């Protein structure tokens, strides 16, 4: 059964973790792909797939739209900072 948890935009430790991990994933993927677009898509996709996994897992509290939001913001901000640096 797929569970969607009720969540808020509050920037707590969980949200900070989602943001930072996605930020870091962008640079890890960029190291291997040398493509800003592909790195952004892959880092967002990893975050989304992990959230879907959490939605189905009995060991997690469920899928969170807000976690996906912070994953996406982390990936996009990494790409933006990288683009501005170049």
Secondary structure, DSSP 8 states (H G I E B T S, - for coil): ---B--------HHHHHHHHHHHHHHHHHHHHH--HHHHHHHHHHHHHHHHHHHHH-TTS--B-HHHHHHHHHHHHHHHHHHHHH-
